[in-house]
Amino acid sequence: MRARAGRDLTLIVPGLFGLEPPAGTDAKAAIEMLVSALDLSALETLLSRARVIPATGCRESPEDLMFTAFGYQRSAGDWPAAAVTRLADFDAGDQGEWWLRADPVHLKVDMGNLVLIDGEHFALDLVEARALADIVSEHFSHLGWRLDVDHPMRWYLKLETPARIQTTPLSMARLRNIDAYLPSGEEANSWHRLLNETQMVLHDCAVNRSREARGEVPVNSLWFWGGGVLPPARAADWSEAYGDSALLQGLASHAGIRCRPLPEGAARWLNCSGEGHHLALIETGHSSARSSNVEGWREFIVALSANWFEPLLHALKDGRLQSVTVLTDRYLSYHAERARWWWRLKARRPFSRFVQL
């Protein structure tokens, strides 16, 4: 699929196609209204001239897209995100050890529902994070729990015996009623009880009393997800990766390639990258899409078209770039090649047409 020589780029863009319309809604009309009056000409042009490729495997979350981009296939259970992100946070590959993410969250009561607020929406420093983790670790010491914390928003729980549960990534549960996203599987009830007990332990602890006195939300729960052992290392298809996700950094480290911070746009990326197959993750639109933040998503898609797709379009035309592939969380990929540009000069189609494919 990629060019044999030169430089090409694969973009992972979860949230590209915006908010999921309510059931029974005309999706085409909804997206037309969402993008009305927006200049998406570069994005529309590149997608119009690309070959549409149905995706295989699970592609619903950013985690799905990242693991599959590095050649992993999901079997029963979770993607082992905790073991992989530990490579980014601790620079440690714990072969054979079973890790579970236990991330600090705030559960907000909203019309009888518990809505998950994650670290994208509140501040927590490392000192407070470690103090809270110590409270939980001490309470559950009879279970052998020890929470490792080297990043305030990413906590790690090592279990001697794998938990027989399936979990939901934090990226998919944030700003949602947690009922539909709680652990499922053979030990689900046990983990629901542990979650409730964790909430009681954190409810009125000194750290949270201090936070509330300062007008900050309490960290009143943990979100368990991403359990497993570090998977076998795989040879990467990529020369370099670009992105700010700890999971992407961990996957790149495990594959033995460099992961750089995501540039502000494709013009800068073109100036700093060399030949080879490059992978970049642009995930800022996913949170807006999941939380129904209309204005946030509209700002994201306009910036994406102007800052990324317009320079990439020019680079394809003038030969600085051989191909562009766009991976989305709608089970579709788009692949545009310079070698086939002359016969792909199709009329630009409106963005809403791609949501219907």
Helices and strands as residue ranges (DSSP letters): E 7-12, H 27-34, H 41-48, E 51-54, H 62-69, H 81-89, E 98-110, E 113-117, H 126-139, G 141-143, E 147-151, E 154-159, H 170-173, G 178-181, H 188-203, H 206-213, E 221-228, E 240-242, H 246-255, E 258-260, H 266-272, E 276-281, H 284-290, H 294-304, I 305-309, H 310-318, E 323-327, E 332-337, G 338-343, H 351-355
